C-alpha cells in the first residue's frame, strides 16, 4: 500500500512543481502513436528546410490535404508541415481539418493541431508551455482517468447499494471539481470515467468516495484500479474479479 501511495504522491508532486501553461491533449490517442508522431516531427525538422510556411503556402498544403488521391503517408507529412508553420493561419487550417479528418490519420491530425497550438503560443507568450498527454486524453486542465472498483467479497450489489453509489459519486466528485463522464454499475463492480484537475490528489478523492459509500454497509473494496492509458475490457475486468482475493 505504501508503494501505491508513493506513486500517487509522485504523480501529484510532478505537476504541483510545474509553472507554466498546461496543454492537455483532449482526444484519445494511443501513447505509442503519440511517440511516433513526435519522432517523425523531430526527424522532419532536422532534415528539411527550417523556413516556416507563409499563409499562401499553408493554404496550398491544406488543399493537398483535402484531395482524396493523396496517399496516407503524404498526408501525414503535410499535417506535420502545417504544425511547424508557427502561424495563426496554419493553426486555423489544422483546426478546420480535424473537424472532419480522414479516419486513418485522425490521430496524426490531433497531434499536429496540438503541436501547432503549443508552437504558436510559445511565439506569442513568454509563459512556459507544458504539454501533457495520456492515452485517455483530457479537457482543458483536467486529465481523464478510468477507475474500476470491485464489490467487497465479490458480492452482487443490492439495489440500495447501487443508489448509494449513484448518489455519493454524483454529489462528492463535482465538489472536488471532477467531471463524471460515465458511471457504470454492474453486478460486482463499478466503472468510472472522469476528468480530474491536474493537481488534484486523486487517491484522496477516491479513498474518501469509497469511505462515504461504505458508511451504508461496507460493500465496496477499499482498493481500486486506476489508469489514464485505456479503459479495461470486459474480459480484463472478469480476469481481475477472478484473481481478486478477499479485497
Buried (B, 14 or more C-beta within 10 A) or exposed (E): EEEEEEEBEEBBEEBEEEEEEBBBBBBBBEEEEBEBBEEBBEEBEEEEEEEBBEBEBBEEBBEBBEEEEBEEEEBBBBBBBBBBBBBBBBBBBBEEBBEEBBEEBBBBBBBBBBBBBBBBBBEEEEEEBBBBBBBBBBEEBBBBBBBBBBBBEBEEBEEEBBEBBEEBBEEBBEEBEBBEBEBEBBEBBBBBBBBBBBBBBBBEBBBBBBEBBBEBEEBBBBBBBBBBEBBBEEEEBEEBBEEBEEE
